[in-house]
């Protein structure tokens, strides 16, 4: 599943505190999409 990142969320990547949270959320989303594509 391809999803576009909102422009306003790009500012979140510039934050050192929110970066690990956003990164983990995206990794979890990619993992769920990858597992769902198997079935």
N, C-alpha and C positions, 0 to 999 in steps of 0.2 A: 504493500500500500504506500503510494507516494503522497506525501503531505508537504505543503508549502509553509515555510516559516514566516510568520507575520513580520513586517518591517519594524514594528515597535519592540519586538522581542530581541532584535539585534543588540539593543542596549543592555539586555540582560547578560549577554556573553561578555560584555566589557566589565561586568562586576565580578570581582574575585570571590565574593561570598556566594553568589547565586550560581556561579559557573558549575560547581560540582553537582548542584541540584538539577540544573537544566540538563547537564550532560547525562546524569543517571536516568532522568526521565526519557530522554531521547534514546538511550541505549535500551531501556526497558521496552519502549514502544517498538523499536526495531526488532527486538527479540520476539515480541508477541506477534508482530506481523510476519516474521520469518517462520515461526512455528505454525501460524494459521495457514500459510501458503502450502504447507506439506499436505494438509487434508483437503 
